[in-house]
Amino acid sequence: MNTKLMPNFWKLSHGWKEFSFLDMVECIDEKLVYIHRTTASQGQSIVSQAEEFANAPIGDYFYLTHGNQGVYLLGQFTGPVNYFTKHSDGWMDRPFRLIHKANAREAYHGIEKWWTPNHNSTFVKVPHHEYDLFEELILTPYFSIDLNDF
């Protein structure tokens, strides 16, 4: 597979402590996803997950989870980060378009990667060299699509 021609994919998790089920439904209805400015980096990275969220290019794709309580959707960023949101106190949002709804809102029980729903991370890019695994673990089981669809 020529990953140089593939779009970027991200995992975006709205934590179950910060977002109720109704909050998740509202976010989806409003086509807005959120991250807090203080969301730290993963591992040894000098770039925080909040910075990654703010700087992810318009057009990049993400899948939205609610902690590991379920995968909700595959979306695509349609605009830049907004610093003035209805959830003040450090929250940022970004608009998106819905690409696919998840087939089922089930918890993920597969292998753990920084970008899988069972890893404690908020906004993590799927490395291009793991796209085949991403397709196997996320795209096909949750959205019934594969990388050839992109």
C-alpha positions in Angstrom: 0.0 0.0 0.0 1.3 3.5 -0.9 0.7 5.3 2.4 2.2 8.5 0.9 -1.1 9.1 -0.9 -3.3 8.2 2.1 -4.9 10.7 4.4 -4.0 11.1 8.0 -6.0 9.3 10.6 -6.3 10.2 14.3 -7.9 8.7 17.4 -9.9 11.3 19.3 -11.3 10.3 22.7 -13.8 12.3 24.7 -13.2 11.0 28.2 -16.1 9.4 30.0 -15.4 11.5 33.1 -15.7 14.8 31.2 -18.4 13.8 28.7 -21.7 12.1 29.5 -23.5 10.1 26.9 -25.8 13.1 26.3 -22.7 15.4 25.9 -21.5 13.0 23.2 -24.9 13.1 21.4 -24.8 16.9 21.5 -21.3 17.1 20.1 -22.2 14.8 17.2 -25.4 16.8 16.6 -23.5 20.1 16.6 -20.7 18.5 14.5 -18.1 19.7 17.0 -15.3 17.8 18.8 -13.4 19.0 21.8 -10.1 18.8 23.6 -8.8 20.7 26.7 -5.8 23.0 26.3 -4.0 21.2 29.2 -4.1 17.8 27.5 -0.5 16.6 27.8 1.7 14.8 25.4 2.1 11.1 25.1 5.3 9.4 26.1 8.4 11.5 25.4 6.8 13.7 22.8 7.5 17.5 23.2 4.2 18.3 21.4 1.1 18.0 23.5 -2.0 16.3 22.3 -3.8 19.6 22.5 -1.3 21.2 20.2 -1.7 18.2 17.8 -5.5 18.8 17.8 -5.1 22.5 17.2 -2.6 21.9 14.3 -4.1 18.8 12.6 -4.8 19.9 9.0 -8.3 20.5 7.8 -9.2 17.4 5.8 -7.6 14.9 8.2 -9.8 12.1 9.4 -10.4 10.9 13.0 -12.5 8.3 14.8 -14.3 9.4 17.9 -14.4 7.3 21.0 -15.9 7.8 24.5 -13.0 6.5 26.5 -13.2 2.8 25.7 -17.0 2.8 26.1 -17.5 2.7 22.4 -16.6 4.1 19.0 -19.1 6.6 17.7 -18.0 7.9 14.3 -15.4 8.5 11.6 -15.2 12.2 10.9 -13.2 14.7 8.9 -12.0 18.1 10.2 -13.6 20.9 8.2 -12.2 23.9 9.9 -9.6 25.3 12.3 -9.6 25.1 16.1 -11.9 27.5 17.9 -10.6 28.8 21.2 -13.9 30.4 22.3 -16.4 27.6 22.9 -19.5 27.2 24.8 -17.5 25.0 27.2 -15.2 27.8 28.4 -12.4 27.1 30.9 -9.8 26.0 28.5 -11.8 23.8 26.0 -11.1 24.1 22.3 -13.4 22.7 19.6 -13.1 21.8 15.9 -15.9 21.4 13.3 -16.2 18.2 11.4 -18.2 16.4 8.8 -19.6 12.9 9.4 -18.1 10.3 7.2 -19.4 7.1 8.8 -21.4 6.2 11.9 -20.0 3.3 13.8 -21.8 -0.1 13.3 -22.1 -0.6 17.0 -21.1 1.3 20.1 -19.1 -1.6 21.6 -15.9 -1.4 23.7 -12.7 -2.4 22.0 -10.9 -5.5 23.3 -8.0 -5.9 20.9 -4.3 -5.2 21.1 -3.3 -1.9 22.7 -1.6 0.9 20.7 -1.5 4.6 21.5 -4.2 5.1 18.8 -6.6 2.3 19.9 -9.7 3.0 22.1 -8.3 1.0 25.1 -5.2 3.2 25.5 -5.4 6.1 27.8 -4.8 8.9 25.2 -6.9 11.7 23.8 -5.6 12.7 20.4 -3.1 10.4 18.7 -2.1 10.1 15.0 -2.1 6.6 13.5 1.4 6.0 12.2 1.4 5.4 8.4 3.3 2.1 8.9 0.4 0.8 11.0 -2.3 1.6 8.5 -2.9 -2.1 7.7 -3.4 -2.8 11.4 -5.6 0.3 11.8 -7.8 -1.0 9.0 -8.0 -4.5 10.6 -8.7 -3.2 14.1 -10.8 -0.1 13.6 -11.9 0.7 10.0 -13.3 -2.7 9.1 -14.9 -3.8 12.3 -16.5 -0.5 13.3 -17.2 1.1 10.0 -17.2 -1.7 7.4 -14.8 0.1 5.2 -11.2 -0.4 4.2 -8.3 1.8 3.1 -9.2 1.3 -0.5 -12.2 3.4 0.1 -10.0 6.5 0.6 
